[in-house]
Amino acid sequence: MDLSITVNGMKFPNPFVLGSGPPGTNARVLAKSFDAGWGGAVAKTVSLESAKVVNVVPRYGKLRSRSTGEVIGFENIELISDRPIEVWLDEFRQIKKEYPNNILIASIMEEYDKSRWQELTRMVQDTGVDGFELNFSCPHGMTERKMGSEMGEHPDLTKEVTSWVTEVAKVPVWAKMTPNITNIREPALAAVRGGANGISAINTILSVIGVDLDTLRPMPTVEGHCVPGGYSAQAVRPIALRMVSQLALAIPEGVSISGIGGIETSHDALEFMLLGSSTVQICTGVMLQGVKMIDELKAGVEKFMVDKGFNSIQEIVGKSLPYFSTHMELVQRMKAAKRSKAGEASRDNEWAQKDITEKTAELTSN
Ligand SMILES: Cc1cc2nc3c(=O)[nH]c(=O)nc-3n(C[C@H](O)[C@H](O)[C@H](O)COP(=O)(O)O)c2cc1C
């Protein structure tokens, strides 16, 4: 079945894209994932001076299900790529030569300086990458140099920096949003005003993964100390879905969305597509399951398309958006359906009469 989709003029063989991070850390891992069947990849974020990027160990932390031990949340304090830009330029060229039909997007980040952003854009563009993703969203480490989410949290900066890049970019530009903001529509619309062709959402959510009750140290603990980091994996998915839907309903037609956050199965990916994502990106899922997870992603989406009668990925994109409404309208619809009594029931003292867990189950949809 044809799973291809053309987004901002880029033809993705399928909508599954490696999210920027360890799965796109160098040409070898990128090649492996294209061989495995991924449609595209956003490489690990690059900047002009890798020497300024120094990572710490440990830099990951996990939140596990109390009952099964399954990883449900993941925190990292990893920085952007610490590999020299010259090495990256060679590798971008090499990947595009070997995989001309896969979409390679370069994620870039720089300090608040027009000439640096434009120099980086030109350099990377010359390698033949298919598009750019602007990292306005890394919430830790880089912010101390006023980079990453320091830009994405300020719509005026988001617009200005996006326009620096779009002034010189000849390929599509996506702006990657931070969720660590009250209204994600504001920086997204600012990026669109700056000329962005697409919005990627979301990057990680600021978090503290836990505290060691023996040592009293917050985690991940580096030489006894800690900084808050970025939260990802399945625990963030409902927040990402909400933000993607808000973006889809707010941004102008023609501006694409690349949905990110806690995608681990075809079911999760379809949810993002139904809420307006033309492509989906996966980072932590690949770190935990490996690149072979692409097999289930493709098979699951193909089965869904057959079962539901969809002929293309494009037909799925945004299909569930018309069902968002206002709370007031939900009440009106319930009244019209003569079910208002059921809703009112939660007001009276039934909460006291029944066991609270029983009452919670009664009011839950899934
Ligand atoms: C270890 C790690 C490193 C990451 N590095 C980057 C990065 O360099 N640039 C970037 O834009 N996002 C980076 N991210 C964020 C992911 O691309 C993604 O937006 C986020 O993790 C949510 O998606 P997920 O739940 O599929 O991981 C990183 C995430 C993790 C877990």
The ligand as a MOL file (V3000), in Angstrom:
LIG
                    3D

  0  0  0     0  0            999 V3000
M  V30 BEGIN CTAB
M  V30 COUNTS 31 33 0 0 0
M  V30 BEGIN ATOM
M  V30 1 C 17.8800 11.7980 24.7080 0
M  V30 2 C 17.1230 12.8120 23.8920 0
M  V30 3 C 17.8050 13.7460 23.1350 0
M  V30 4 C 17.1220 14.6950 22.3850 0
M  V30 5 N 17.8220 15.5860 21.6180 0
M  V30 6 C 17.1390 16.4720 20.8390 0
M  V30 7 C 17.8380 17.3490 19.9610 0
M  V30 8 O 19.0680 17.3220 19.8470 0
M  V30 9 N 17.1020 18.2250 19.2300 0
M  V30 10 C 15.7330 18.2800 19.2860 0
M  V30 11 O 15.1080 19.0820 18.5890 0
M  V30 12 N 15.0510 17.4430 20.1070 0
M  V30 13 C 15.7150 16.5510 20.8620 0
M  V30 14 N 15.0120 15.6770 21.6680 0
M  V30 15 C 13.5310 15.7710 21.7330 0
M  V30 16 C 12.8420 14.7610 20.8120 0
M  V30 17 O 13.1700 14.9780 19.4470 0
M  V30 18 C 11.2900 14.8260 20.9660 0
M  V30 19 O 10.8280 16.1130 20.6060 0
M  V30 20 C 10.8150 14.5150 22.3810 0
M  V30 21 O 11.6410 13.5780 23.0240 0
M  V30 22 C 9.3900 13.9750 22.4030 0
M  V30 23 O 9.2160 12.8570 21.5530 0
M  V30 24 P 9.4050 11.3190 22.0310 0
M  V30 25 O 8.4460 11.0680 23.1620 0
M  V30 26 O 9.0930 10.5060 20.7990 0
M  V30 27 O 10.8130 11.1720 22.4500 0
M  V30 28 C 15.6930 14.7190 22.4190 0
M  V30 29 C 15.0020 13.7750 23.1880 0
M  V30 30 C 15.6910 12.8140 23.9210 0
M  V30 31 C 14.9120 11.8040 24.7240 0
M  V30 END ATOM
M  V30 BEGIN BOND
M  V30 1 1 1 2
M  V30 2 1 2 3
M  V30 3 2 2 30
M  V30 4 2 3 4
M  V30 5 1 4 5
M  V30 6 1 4 28
M  V30 7 2 5 6
M  V30 8 1 6 7
M  V30 9 1 6 13
M  V30 10 2 7 8
M  V30 11 1 7 9
M  V30 12 1 9 10
M  V30 13 2 10 11
M  V30 14 1 10 12
M  V30 15 2 12 13
M  V30 16 1 13 14
M  V30 17 1 14 15
M  V30 18 1 14 28
M  V30 19 1 15 16
M  V30 20 1 16 17
M  V30 21 1 16 18
M  V30 22 1 18 19
M  V30 23 1 18 20
M  V30 24 1 20 21
M  V30 25 1 20 22
M  V30 26 1 22 23
M  V30 27 1 23 24
M  V30 28 2 24 25
M  V30 29 1 24 26
M  V30 30 1 24 27
M  V30 31 2 28 29
M  V30 32 1 29 30
M  V30 33 1 30 31
M  V30 END BOND
M  V30 END CTAB
M  END
